[in-house]
Amino acid sequence: MILVRQEGEAASFRAHLQPKASREAIVGEADGILRLRVNAPPVDGRANEACLRLLAKALDLPVSRLRIAAGQHARVKTIQIAGASADLIRLALCDLLEHPKR
């Protein structure tokens, strides 16, 4: 299960990002961390932008509500979602992992 924390008006969780992958996908969970793959290379923040776009689309949220709170230059990042409930985000992520969108 993905560990999602409530931080005031925002929810946050950790994600492991694999840049330069052959396809973009949410691939699973390991040790409470969401695992993602994106096509973009880790140059000029392109992989970070692709990560946020992938998550926003999967969670059906505007990209403007998501930000990388920690780990800008690391593979493991802390993703923060403004105006979100940790419980709702946890349920949405669990649902995504159980029923991936094709």
N, CA, C and O atoms as a GROMACS GRO file, in nm:
protein
  408
    1MET      N    1   0.084  -0.118   0.000
    1MET     CA    2   0.000   0.000   0.000
    1MET      C    3   0.089   0.124   0.000
    1MET      O    4   0.189   0.131   0.072
    2ILE      N    5   0.050   0.220  -0.081
    2ILE     CA    6   0.124   0.346  -0.091
    2ILE      C    7   0.104   0.426   0.038
    2ILE      O    8  -0.010   0.443   0.083
    3LEU      N    9   0.212   0.475   0.095
    3LEU     CA   10   0.204   0.556   0.215
    3LEU      C   11   0.175   0.701   0.174
    3LEU      O   12   0.261   0.767   0.116
    4VAL      N   13   0.056   0.749   0.205
    4VAL     CA   14   0.014   0.886   0.172
    4VAL      C   15  -0.006   0.961   0.303
    4VAL      O   16  -0.078   0.915   0.392
    5ARG      N   17   0.057   1.077   0.313
    5ARG     CA   18   0.049   1.157   0.436
    5ARG      C   19  -0.031   1.284   0.412
    5ARG      O   20  -0.029   1.341   0.303
    6GLN      N   21  -0.100   1.328   0.516
    6GLN     CA   22  -0.173   1.455   0.511
    6GLN      C   23  -0.081   1.562   0.569
    6GLN      O   24  -0.031   1.546   0.680
    7GLU      N   25  -0.060   1.670   0.494
    7GLU     CA   26   0.023   1.782   0.539
    7GLU      C   27  -0.057   1.910   0.523
    7GLU      O   28  -0.047   1.978   0.422
    8GLY      N   29  -0.137   1.940   0.624
    8GLY     CA   30  -0.224   2.058   0.615
    8GLY      C   31  -0.331   2.036   0.511
    8GLY      O   32  -0.409   1.941   0.521
    9GLU      N   33  -0.336   2.122   0.411
    9GLU     CA   34  -0.435   2.112   0.304
    9GLU      C   35  -0.388   2.026   0.187
    9GLU      O   36  -0.456   2.017   0.085
   10ALA      N   37  -0.272   1.963   0.201
   10ALA     CA   38  -0.215   1.884   0.092
   10ALA      C   39  -0.188   1.741   0.135
   10ALA      O   40  -0.170   1.712   0.254
   11ALA      N   41  -0.186   1.652   0.037
   11ALA     CA   42  -0.148   1.512   0.060
   11ALA      C   43  -0.015   1.490  -0.011
   11ALA      O   44   0.012   1.552  -0.114
   12SER      N   45   0.068   1.403   0.044
   12SER     CA   46   0.196   1.375  -0.020
   12SER      C   47   0.228   1.227  -0.014
   12SER      O   48   0.182   1.155   0.076
   13PHE      N   49   0.306   1.183  -0.110
   13PHE     CA   50   0.353   1.044  -0.115
   13PHE      C   51   0.484   1.042  -0.191
   13PHE      O   52   0.521   1.139  -0.257
   14ARG      N   53   0.554   0.931  -0.180
   14ARG     CA   54   0.683   0.917  -0.246
   14ARG      C   55   0.666   0.834  -0.373
   14ARG      O   56   0.586   0.742  -0.379
   15ALA      N   57   0.745   0.870  -0.474
   15ALA     CA   58   0.741   0.800  -0.601
   15ALA      C   59   0.882   0.777  -0.651
   15ALA      O   60   0.968   0.865  -0.641
   16HIS      N   61   0.906   0.659  -0.704
   16HIS     CA   62   1.034   0.625  -0.767
   16HIS      C   63   1.016   0.641  -0.917
   16HIS      O   64   0.930   0.575  -0.976
   17LEU      N   65   1.096   0.726  -0.979
   17LEU     CA   66   1.081   0.759  -1.120
   17LEU      C   67   1.193   0.696  -1.202
   17LEU      O   68   1.311   0.712  -1.171
   18GLN      N   69   1.154   0.625  -1.307
   18GLN     CA   70   1.251   0.570  -1.403
   18GLN      C   71   1.238   0.650  -1.533
   18GLN      O   72   1.141   0.633  -1.607
   19PRO      N   73   1.334   0.738  -1.561
   19PRO     CA   74   1.329   0.815  -1.685
   19PRO      C   75   1.378   0.731  -1.803
   19PRO      O   76   1.435   0.623  -1.786
   20LYS      N   77   1.356   0.784  -1.925
   20LYS     CA   78   1.400   0.720  -2.049
   20LYS      C   79   1.349   0.578  -2.065
   20LYS      O   80   1.420   0.492  -2.118
   21ALA      N   81   1.228   0.552  -2.020
   21ALA     CA   82   1.166   0.420  -2.034
   21ALA      C   83   1.104   0.408  -2.173
   21ALA      O   84   1.081   0.508  -2.240
   22SER      N   85   1.078   0.286  -2.216
   22SER     CA   86   1.019   0.265  -2.348
   22SER      C   87   0.873   0.309  -2.353
   22SER      O   88   0.822   0.344  -2.459
   23ARG      N   89   0.805   0.306  -2.237
   23ARG     CA   90   0.666   0.353  -2.233
   23ARG      C   91   0.639   0.416  -2.097
   23ARG      O   92   0.704   0.384  -1.997
   24GLU      N   93   0.541   0.505  -2.095
   24GLU     CA   94   0.504   0.571  -1.970
   24GLU      C   95   0.397   0.489  -1.899
   24GLU      O   96   0.300   0.446  -1.961
   25ALA      N   97   0.417   0.469  -1.769
   25ALA     CA   98   0.320   0.388  -1.695
   25ALA      C   99   0.344   0.402  -1.545
   25ALA      O  100   0.452   0.435  -1.498
   26ILE      N  101   0.236   0.374  -1.472
   26ILE     CA  102   0.246   0.352  -1.327
   26ILE      C  103   0.262   0.202  -1.315
   26ILE      O  104   0.171   0.127  -1.350
   27VAL      N  105   0.377   0.157  -1.265
   27VAL     CA  106   0.410   0.016  -1.274
   27VAL      C  107   0.390  -0.063  -1.145
   27VAL      O  108   0.396  -0.186  -1.148
   28GLY      N  109   0.367   0.003  -1.035
   28GLY     CA  110   0.344  -0.072  -0.913
   28GLY      C  111   0.386   0.003  -0.789
   28GLY      O  112   0.393   0.126  -0.786
   29GLU      N  113   0.414  -0.075  -0.686
   29GLU     CA  114   0.447  -0.020  -0.554
   29GLU      C  115   0.552  -0.110  -0.491
   29GLU      O  116   0.548  -0.232  -0.505
   30ALA      N  117   0.646  -0.048  -0.421
   30ALA     CA  118   0.746  -0.123  -0.345
   30ALA      C  119   0.778  -0.045  -0.218
   30ALA      O  120   0.815   0.072  -0.223
   31ASP      N  121   0.763  -0.110  -0.105
   31ASP     CA  122   0.793  -0.049   0.025
   31ASP      C  123   0.719   0.083   0.047
   31ASP      O  124   0.776   0.176   0.104
   32GLY      N  125   0.594   0.092   0.003
   32GLY     CA  126   0.514   0.212   0.023
   32GLY      C  127   0.542   0.324  -0.075
   32GLY      O  128   0.490   0.435  -0.059
   33ILE      N  129   0.625   0.297  -0.176
   33ILE     CA  130   0.664   0.398  -0.275
   33ILE      C  131   0.605   0.360  -0.410
   33ILE      O  132   0.620   0.247  -0.455
   34LEU      N  133   0.538   0.455  -0.475
   34LEU     CA  134   0.480   0.434  -0.606
   34LEU      C  135   0.593   0.429  -0.710
   34LEU      O  136   0.685   0.510  -0.705
   35ARG      N  137   0.585   0.336  -0.804
   35ARG     CA  138   0.687   0.324  -0.909
   35ARG      C  139   0.630   0.370  -1.042
   35ARG      O  140   0.523   0.325  -1.085
   36LEU      N  141   0.703   0.462  -1.108
   36LEU     CA  142   0.660   0.522  -1.234
   36LEU      C  143   0.768   0.509  -1.340
   36LEU      O  144   0.888   0.504  -1.309
   37ARG      N  145   0.725   0.505  -1.467
   37ARG     CA  146   0.817   0.511  -1.580
   37ARG      C  147   0.771   0.622  -1.673
   37ARG      O  148   0.651   0.637  -1.699
   38VAL      N  149   0.867   0.700  -1.722
   38VAL     CA  150   0.837   0.805  -1.819
   38VAL      C  151   0.936   0.798  -1.934
   38VAL      O  152   1.048   0.750  -1.917
   39ASN      N  153   0.894   0.845  -2.052
   39ASN     CA  154   0.981   0.846  -2.170
   39ASN      C  155   1.088   0.953  -2.163
   39ASN      O  156   1.198   0.935  -2.216
   40ALA      N  157   1.059   1.063  -2.099
   40ALA     CA  158   1.147   1.180  -2.100
   40ALA      C  159   1.280   1.152  -2.031
   40ALA      O  160   1.286   1.076  -1.934
   41PRO      N  161   1.387   1.213  -2.081
   41PRO     CA  162   1.518   1.200  -2.016
   41PRO      C  163   1.527   1.292  -1.895
   41PRO      O  164   1.452   1.390  -1.885
   42PRO      N  165   1.618   1.262  -1.803
   42PRO     CA  166   1.632   1.347  -1.684
   42PRO      C  167   1.718   1.470  -1.713
   42PRO      O  168   1.818   1.495  -1.645
   43VAL      N  169   1.678   1.547  -1.814
   43VAL     CA  170   1.752   1.666  -1.856
   43VAL      C  171   1.659   1.785  -1.849
   43VAL      O  172   1.546   1.779  -1.898
   44ASP      N  173   1.705   1.894  -1.789
   44ASP     CA  174   1.628   2.019  -1.782
   44ASP      C  175   1.490   2.000  -1.720
   44ASP      O  176   1.396   2.072  -1.756
   45GLY      N  177   1.475   1.905  -1.629
   45GLY     CA  178   1.349   1.884  -1.559
   45GLY      C  179   1.241   1.817  -1.642
   45GLY      O  180   1.125   1.813  -1.600
   46ARG      N  181   1.275   1.765  -1.761
   46ARG     CA  182   1.173   1.705  -1.848
   46ARG      C  183   1.113   1.578  -1.787
   46ARG      O  184   0.993   1.555  -1.801
   47ALA      N  185   1.193   1.497  -1.720
   47ALA     CA  186   1.140   1.376  -1.657
   47ALA      C  187   1.047   1.413  -1.541
   47ALA      O  188   0.945   1.348  -1.519
   48ASN      N  189   1.081   1.517  -1.467
   48ASN     CA  190   0.995   1.563  -1.358
   48ASN      C  191   0.860   1.611  -1.411
   48ASN      O  192   0.755   1.579  -1.354
   49GLU      N  193   0.862   1.688  -1.521
   49GLU     CA  194   0.738   1.736  -1.581
   49GLU      C  195   0.653   1.619  -1.630
   49GLU      O  196   0.532   1.618  -1.612
   50ALA      N  197   0.718   1.521  -1.693
   50ALA     CA  198   0.645   1.403  -1.742
   50ALA      C  199   0.585   1.325  -1.627
   50ALA      O  200   0.474   1.272  -1.638
   51CYS      N  201   0.657   1.318  -1.516
   51CYS     CA  202   0.608   1.249  -1.396
   51CYS      C  203   0.479   1.316  -1.346
   51CYS      O  204   0.381   1.247  -1.318
   52LEU      N  205   0.480   1.447  -1.336
   52LEU     CA  206   0.363   1.519  -1.287
   52LEU      C  207   0.246   1.507  -1.384
   52LEU      O  208   0.131   1.492  -1.341
   53ARG      N  209   0.274   1.512  -1.515
   53ARG     CA  210   0.166   1.496  -1.615
   53ARG      C  211   0.104   1.357  -1.606
   53ARG      O  212  -0.018   1.343  -1.612
   54LEU      N  213   0.188   1.254  -1.593
   54LEU     CA  214   0.139   1.116  -1.583
   54LEU      C  215   0.050   1.099  -1.461
   54LEU      O  216  -0.058   1.041  -1.470
   55LEU      N  217   0.095   1.150  -1.346
   55LEU     CA  218   0.016   1.138  -1.224
   55LEU      C  219  -0.114   1.218  -1.232
   55LEU      O  220  -0.219   1.171  -1.189
   56ALA      N  221  -0.107   1.339  -1.287
   56ALA     CA  222  -0.227   1.423  -1.298
   56ALA      C  223  -0.330   1.354  -1.386
   56ALA      O  224  -0.448   1.352  -1.352
   57LYS      N  225  -0.287   1.297  -1.497
   57LYS     CA  226  -0.380   1.228  -1.587
   57LYS      C  227  -0.439   1.105  -1.517
   57LYS      O  228  -0.560   1.081  -1.526
   58ALA      N  229  -0.355   1.028  -1.450
   58ALA     CA  230  -0.401   0.905  -1.383
   58ALA      C  231  -0.500   0.936  -1.270
   58ALA      O  232  -0.595   0.861  -1.248
   59LEU      N  233  -0.476   1.046  -1.199
   59LEU     CA  234  -0.562   1.082  -1.086
   59LEU      C  235  -0.675   1.176  -1.126
   59LEU      O  236  -0.758   1.213  -1.043
   60ASP      N  237  -0.679   1.214  -1.254
   60ASP     CA  238  -0.781   1.304  -1.307
   60ASP      C  239  -0.781   1.437  -1.231
   60ASP      O  240  -0.885   1.485  -1.185
   61LEU      N  241  -0.662   1.495  -1.220
   61LEU     CA  242  -0.643   1.624  -1.152
   61LEU      C  243  -0.568   1.718  -1.246
   61LEU      O  244  -0.496   1.671  -1.334
   62PRO      N  245  -0.583   1.849  -1.228
   62PRO     CA  246  -0.501   1.940  -1.306
   62PRO      C  247  -0.355   1.934  -1.259
   62PRO      O  248  -0.327   1.918  -1.140
   63VAL      N  249  -0.263   1.945  -1.353
   63VAL     CA  250  -0.120   1.938  -1.321
   63VAL      C  251  -0.082   2.047  -1.222
   63VAL      O  252   0.010   2.029  -1.142
   64SER      N  253  -0.152   2.160  -1.225
   64SER     CA  254  -0.118   2.272  -1.138
   64SER      C  255  -0.134   2.238  -0.989
   64SER      O  256  -0.077   2.307  -0.904
   65ARG      N  257  -0.208   2.135  -0.956
   65ARG     CA  258  -0.225   2.096  -0.816
   65ARG      C  259  -0.112   2.007  -0.766
   65ARG      O  260  -0.099   1.986  -0.645
   66LEU      N  261  -0.030   1.955  -0.856
   66LEU     CA  262   0.079   1.865  -0.818
   66LEU      C  263   0.213   1.937  -0.824
   66LEU      O  264   0.235   2.023  -0.909
   67ARG      N  265   0.301   1.900  -0.732
   67ARG     CA  266   0.437   1.954  -0.737
   67ARG      C  267   0.531   1.854  -0.674
   67ARG      O  268   0.490   1.770  -0.594
   68ILE      N  269   0.657   1.864  -0.711
   68ILE     CA  270   0.760   1.780  -0.649
   68ILE      C  271   0.815   1.858  -0.531
   68ILE      O  272   0.884   1.958  -0.548
   69ALA      N  273   0.784   1.811  -0.412
   69ALA     CA  274   0.823   1.880  -0.289
   69ALA      C  275   0.967   1.850  -0.250
   69ALA      O  276   1.033   1.932  -0.186
   70ALA      N  277   1.016   1.732  -0.287
   70ALA     CA  278   1.154   1.693  -0.255
   70ALA      C  279   1.200   1.592  -0.359
   70ALA      O  280   1.120   1.514  -0.411
   71GLY      N  281   1.328   1.594  -0.389
   71GLY     CA  282   1.385   1.498  -0.482
   71GLY      C  283   1.388   1.544  -0.626
   71GLY      O  284   1.379   1.462  -0.717
   72GLN      N  285   1.402   1.674  -0.649
   72GLN     CA  286   1.406   1.728  -0.785
   72GLN      C  287   1.511   1.659  -0.871
   72GLN      O  288   1.489   1.637  -0.990
   73HIS      N  289   1.626   1.625  -0.811
   73HIS     CA  290   1.737   1.565  -0.887
   73HIS      C  291   1.762   1.420  -0.847
   73HIS      O  292   1.870   1.366  -0.873
   74ALA      N  293   1.664   1.357  -0.785
   74ALA     CA  294   1.679   1.218  -0.742
   74ALA      C  295   1.570   1.134  -0.806
   74ALA      O  296   1.471   1.187  -0.856
   75ARG      N  297   1.590   1.004  -0.806
   75ARG     CA  298   1.487   0.916  -0.862
   75ARG      C  299   1.367   0.903  -0.768
   75ARG      O  300   1.254   0.890  -0.814
   76VAL      N  301   1.392   0.906  -0.637
   76VAL     CA  302   1.281   0.900  -0.541
   76VAL      C  303   1.240   1.043  -0.507
   76VAL      O  304   1.321   1.122  -0.458
   77LYS      N  305   1.115   1.074  -0.533
   77LYS     CA  306   1.063   1.209  -0.516
   77LYS      C  307   0.945   1.209  -0.420
   77LYS      O  308   0.877   1.108  -0.404
   78THR      N  309   0.922   1.321  -0.357
   78THR     CA  310   0.802   1.340  -0.277
   78THR      C  311   0.708   1.426  -0.359
   78THR      O  312   0.738   1.540  -0.393
   79ILE      N  313   0.593   1.369  -0.391
   79ILE     CA  314   0.491   1.438  -0.470
   79ILE      C  315   0.388   1.495  -0.374
   79ILE      O  316   0.338   1.424  -0.287
   80GLN      N  317   0.356   1.622  -0.391
   80GLN     CA  318   0.257   1.687  -0.306
   80GLN      C  319   0.138   1.730  -0.393
   80GLN      O  320   0.156   1.786  -0.501
   81ILE      N  321   0.018   1.704  -0.344
   81ILE     CA  322  -0.104   1.739  -0.417
   81ILE      C  323  -0.182   1.838  -0.331
   81ILE      O  324  -0.229   1.804  -0.222
   82ALA      N  325  -0.197   1.960  -0.380
   82ALA     CA  326  -0.265   2.066  -0.306
   82ALA      C  327  -0.415   2.039  -0.302
   82ALA      O  328  -0.474   1.991  -0.399
   83GLY      N  329  -0.476   2.071  -0.188
   83GLY     CA  330  -0.620   2.061  -0.173
   83GLY      C  331  -0.673   1.919  -0.184
   83GLY      O  332  -0.783   1.897  -0.236
   84ALA      N  333  -0.594   1.824  -0.135
   84ALA     CA  334  -0.634   1.684  -0.148
   84ALA      C  335  -0.633   1.615  -0.012
   84ALA      O  336  -0.556   1.650   0.077
   85SER      N  337  -0.720   1.518   0.001
   85SER     CA  338  -0.727   1.436   0.121
   85SER      C  339  -0.637   1.314   0.103
   85SER      O  340  -0.640   1.249  -0.002
   86ALA      N  341  -0.557   1.284   0.203
   86ALA     CA  342  -0.467   1.168   0.197
   86ALA      C  343  -0.547   1.040   0.176
   86ALA      O  344  -0.504   0.952   0.101
   87ASP      N  345  -0.662   1.029   0.240
   87ASP     CA  346  -0.744   0.909   0.226
   87ASP      C  347  -0.793   0.890   0.082
   87ASP      O  348  -0.791   0.779   0.029
   88LEU      N  349  -0.838   1.000   0.020
   88LEU     CA  350  -0.887   0.990  -0.118
   88LEU      C  351  -0.775   0.958  -0.216
   88LEU      O  352  -0.794   0.880  -0.309
   89ILE      N  353  -0.659   1.018  -0.196
   89ILE     CA  354  -0.544   0.992  -0.285
   89ILE      C  355  -0.499   0.848  -0.267
   89ILE      O  356  -0.467   0.781  -0.365
   90ARG      N  357  -0.495   0.800  -0.143
   90ARG     CA  358  -0.456   0.660  -0.117
   90ARG      C  359  -0.551   0.564  -0.189
   90ARG      O  360  -0.506   0.468  -0.251
   91LEU      N  361  -0.681   0.589  -0.179
   91LEU     CA  362  -0.780   0.505  -0.247
   91LEU      C  363  -0.763   0.511  -0.398
   91LEU      O  364  -0.770   0.408  -0.465
   92ALA      N  365  -0.740   0.629  -0.453
   92ALA     CA  366  -0.723   0.645  -0.598
   92ALA      C  367  -0.599   0.571  -0.646
   92ALA      O  368  -0.602   0.506  -0.751
   93LEU      N  369  -0.489   0.581  -0.571
   93LEU     CA  370  -0.366   0.512  -0.610
   93LEU      C  371  -0.382   0.360  -0.601
   93LEU      O  372  -0.337   0.287  -0.689
   94CYS      N  373  -0.447   0.314  -0.496
   94CYS     CA  374  -0.471   0.169  -0.483
   94CYS      C  375  -0.558   0.119  -0.597
   94CYS      O  376  -0.533   0.011  -0.651
   95ASP      N  377  -0.659   0.197  -0.634
   95ASP     CA  378  -0.746   0.160  -0.744
   95ASP      C  379  -0.667   0.157  -0.876
   95ASP      O  380  -0.687   0.067  -0.959
   96LEU      N  381  -0.578   0.253  -0.897
   96LEU     CA  382  -0.494   0.255  -1.018
   96LEU      C  383  -0.406   0.131  -1.026
   96LEU      O  384  -0.387   0.074  -1.134
   97LEU      N  385  -0.352   0.090  -0.913
   97LEU     CA  386  -0.263  -0.025  -0.912
   97LEU      C  387  -0.340  -0.155  -0.936
   97LEU      O  388  -0.288  -0.248  -0.999
   98GLU      N  389  -0.462  -0.162  -0.885
   98GLU     CA  390  -0.543  -0.282  -0.902
   98GLU      C  391  -0.607  -0.290  -1.040
   98GLU      O  392  -0.625  -0.398  -1.094
   99HIS      N  393  -0.643  -0.174  -1.096
   99HIS     CA  394  -0.712  -0.168  -1.225
   99HIS      C  395  -0.643  -0.066  -1.314
   99HIS      O  396  -0.696   0.044  -1.333
  100PRO      N  397  -0.527  -0.097  -1.369
  100PRO     CA  398  -0.457   0.000  -1.454
  100PRO      C  399  -0.539   0.038  -1.577
  100PRO      O  400  -0.606  -0.046  -1.637
  101LYS      N  401  -0.530   0.165  -1.614
  101LYS     CA  402  -0.601   0.213  -1.734
  101LYS      C  403  -0.524   0.167  -1.856
  101LYS      O  404  -0.402   0.180  -1.862
  102ARG      N  405  -0.593   0.116  -1.951
  102ARG     CA  406  -0.527   0.067  -2.074
  102ARG      C  407  -0.542   0.167  -2.185
  102ARG      O  408  -0.493   0.145  -2.295
   0.00000   0.00000   0.00000
